[in-house]
Each structure stands twice: as C-alpha cells, then as structure tokens.
Amino acid sequence: MGIWRQIAEYLYIKKRDPNDERTQWMKYMHGMNRISLLMFLVALVVMLVKLVILPMFK
C-alpha cells in the first residue's frame, strides 16, 4: 500500500479497502497514526501563521 493512499485513508479522503484484515491492534495503530498526523498538520498551520502571516501585518 502506498504512503499517499494510507495518508488519504487516515484523513478520511479515501475509503479503506473492505477486504483488508482489521485486527484490534491494527485499529489502535491506525488511530494513533491518525492522531499524530493531524497534530503534525495543525503544528504546520500554526508555524505558517506565526512565521509568515503575522509578520506581514506588522
């Protein structure tokens, strides 16, 4: 499975394959990956605002 497809599945952009095996531990792992990916994207937005957008208005 490609990395872009996996990221799209984490962000609910693409539906997951219904034939994939889903164990309880895989659900936990994908949930933790989803949380960390969303936190990373939020941190990027915060850095963009602080370093690029706010200095434009000073």
N, C-alpha and C positions, 0 to 999 in steps of 0.2 A: 504494500500500500504506500502510495506516495505521501510525502510530507505535506504537500499543499492540500491534498484530499483530506488528510487527517485533521489539519487545522480548520478546514471548512466544516468538517463534522463537529469539531469542538465548539465552533461558533454558531452552530445550527444553520449554516448556509447550505449545506448539502446533507441529504438524508444518508444514514448509515446503511450498509449492506445488510439486509434482513437474514442472509444466510451465514453471517459471521457468528462464531461461537461467543456467547456472552456469559462469562463466569462472574461470580460476585467480586472476585479480586480485580478482574478487568474493569468492572464498573467503578470500583474505588479508584483505580489508577487513572482512568479517563476523567473522572470527576476532579481529581487533584490536578491533572494536567490542564483541564478547562479553567479551573480557578487561577492557576499560576499564569496561564496565557492571558486571561482577562486582566489580571493585576499588572502584568507587563505592559499591555496596551494602554491602560489607564496611566501608568507611570510615564509612558512616552508622550501622551497628550499633555500631562502636567508639565513635563520638561519643555515641550514645544511652546506652551503658553508662557512659562516663566522666562525662557531664553530668547524667544523670537517675538511674540506678540506684545507682551508688556513693555519691552524697551521701545517699541515703535510709538507708543503713546506718551513717552516722557519728553 
